[in-house]
Amino acid sequence: MPTLKETLKRLATTFTVRDIMIPGAELTVAPDEVGAIRVSHDSPDFNVIPFRQNGRLTKKIELNDLISDGTSLLDLVEILEDRQFSFVLSHRHIEGYVHYSDLNHHLVKLAFHVISEALERVALDSIQGRDDRESLKRDLDPARFKQIEDAYKRTGDAARSLVSYLNIADLLRLAAKADAIHIDEGVVKVIKDVRDASAHPSNNLISDYSDVKKLAAFKRECLHVLGAA
């Protein structure tokens, strides 16, 4: 029977670029190559204008313009780290288009939420035996410990334990202090930001192209820790 970590990792790689791409039928296209130049002039916000040739979408493209429709959403992030868009290839034909802004799609957010949940579980399991009040007071930043303890006290009888008030950044720092995982502090902040964004429907994972690199760093670090756990 697969473990929770294995199940979460499998779920995060289930969805592919086909699930979020703009289908070819919905793309802005030109009737031919000459028309593509005119449409590009009239629509300067578009990265590229495909046109139809023998009934199929085409354009002057290079090999790295194309990705398979079976590319996982997690792999897509690293592809878009180096380019802002890709055409989606299916059965040797261009069937769609994906742009870095499509990384705000709810399925991408779900995949990253699943991965961050798996990471959080690993971090939580790694601090067993170091999660009592005295250990947390010793290992956490004093100001952060006070915030957690104050929140715990405000809850009264409904409070379960101090651990219930730890966020993913707290857990990662505690796991690192316990020498259970190795992770840079800068990456911890990125992971917390992505986790928070993926957990809230109204939040975007990325606001501009520079955020794609942060998302890719999140993916690499999460899978690295999960693979080593």
Residue pairs with C-beta under 8 A, 6 or more apart in sequence:
2 10
4 118
4 121
5 118
5 121
5 122
5 226
5 229
8 114
8 115
8 117
8 118
8 121
9 115
9 118
9 223
9 226
11 111
11 114
12 73
12 74
12 111
12 112
12 114
12 115
12 118
13 72
13 73
13 74
13 111
14 72
15 72
15 73
15 107
15 108
15 110
15 111
16 69
16 70
16 71
16 72
16 73
17 67
17 68
17 69
17 70
17 71
17 72
17 73
17 76
17 86
17 88
17 96
17 98
18 69
18 70
18 88
18 90
18 96
19 73
19 105
19 107
20 73
20 98
20 102
20 105
20 107
20 108
21 69
21 88
21 95
21 96
21 97
21 98
21 102
22 96
22 97
22 98
22 99
22 102
23 95
23 96
24 57
24 94
24 95
24 96
24 97
27 50
27 57
27 96
27 97
28 39
28 43
28 46
28 49
29 39
29 49
29 50
29 51
29 52
29 57
30 36
30 37
30 38
30 39
30 49
30 50
30 51
30 52
31 51
31 52
32 51
32 52
32 53
33 51
33 60
35 51
36 49
36 50
36 51
36 59
39 46
39 49
40 46
40 48
40 49
43 49
47 84
47 85
47 99
48 59
48 85
49 59
50 57
50 58
50 59
50 87
50 94
50 97
51 57
51 58
51 59
52 58
56 93
56 94
57 87
57 93
57 94
57 95
58 94
59 65
59 87
61 87
64 83
65 86
65 87
66 86
66 87
66 88
66 89
66 94
67 76
67 79
67 86
67 87
67 88
67 89
67 98
68 88
68 89
68 90
69 88
69 89
69 90
69 95
69 96
71 79
73 107
73 108
73 111
74 111
74 115
74 219
74 223
76 98
76 103
76 108
77 103
77 108
77 212
77 215
77 216
77 219
78 216
78 219
78 220
79 86
80 86
80 98
80 100
80 103
80 212
81 212
81 213
81 216
84 99
84 100
84 209
85 97
85 98
85 99
85 100
86 97
86 98
87 94
87 96
87 97
88 94
88 95
88 96
88 97
88 98
89 95
90 96
100 206
100 209
100 212
101 206
102 108
103 205
103 206
103 212
103 215
104 204
104 205
104 206
106 201
108 205
109 197
109 198
109 205
110 198
112 194
112 195
112 198
112 205
112 215
112 218
112 219
113 195
113 198
113 199
115 219
115 222
115 223
115 226
116 168
116 191
116 194
116 195
116 198
116 218
116 222
118 222
118 226
119 168
119 172
119 191
119 222
119 225
119 226
120 168
120 171
120 195
122 175
122 181
122 225
122 226
122 229
123 168
123 171
123 172
123 174
123 175
123 180
123 181
124 163
124 171
126 175
126 178
126 180
126 181
126 229
127 171
127 174
127 175
127 178
127 180
129 135
130 136
130 139
130 174
130 178
131 161
131 162
131 163
131 174
133 149
133 162
136 145
136 148
136 162
136 163
136 174
137 145
139 173
139 174
139 177
139 178
140 148
140 170
140 173
140 174
144 170
148 162
148 165
148 166
148 170
149 162
151 165
152 159
152 161
152 162
152 164
152 165
153 159
166 174
167 192
168 191
168 192
168 195
169 188
169 189
169 191
169 192
172 181
172 183
172 188
172 191
173 185
173 188
175 181
175 183
176 182
176 183
181 225
181 228
181 229
183 221
183 225
187 217
187 218
187 221
190 214
190 217
190 218
190 221
191 218
191 221
191 222
193 214
194 205
194 214
194 215
194 218
196 203
197 203
197 204
197 205
198 205
205 211
205 215
206 212
206 214
206 215
